[in-house]
Amino acid sequence: MHTGNTKKMMGEKQVQYCYASIIFMQGDEADEPLKLLKRKSVMAAVRYLREWDNDEYYELNNHSQRGTSDSYQICLGYLLTWNFSLGYIGLEKLLPISQS
């Protein structure tokens, strides 16, 4: 599970991440990426939503913006969160925190 400062083993190192909010869509705006997710794959939805990733992060967080009832998956260095019942989808980029 990826909450808080995510720690992941990479070889011998432990890496911590922060979350960069890329985009959140709900209602009619979320229809297209939710359809991609449902009909194709997580990767298809991430590829669609990462078009909004312009390396200008407006919000960096130590914790994911994911809700407790959201579904989520990590793909291509992003955290995709969604809730079909509530009609929304969001994308956050995982950014490694420097260990000095």
C-alpha positions, 0 to 999 in steps of 0.5 A: 500500500502506498500511503505516507512517505512511500518506501520501496526497496530498490536493490539495497536502497530504500527510496522515499517518494513524495507525490506531485499532483498532476490532474484530478477529473470528475463528472463528465470531464472524467468520462473519457479516462474512466472509459479507458480504464474500464475498457482497456487498462490502467496503462491506457488511462495513465497514458491519457492523463499524463498528457497533463504532466508538464513538469510544473507541479503545483502541489507536492505532498508527503501523502497521496491524495487517494481516498480510503474508498478509492482504487489505485495502482502504480504504473509508469512512475505514476499513482492512478486513483479512481472511484467508479461509483463517485465518477472521478479519477486522478493522477499523481507522479511519484518523485524520489526524495533525495537521501543525503 
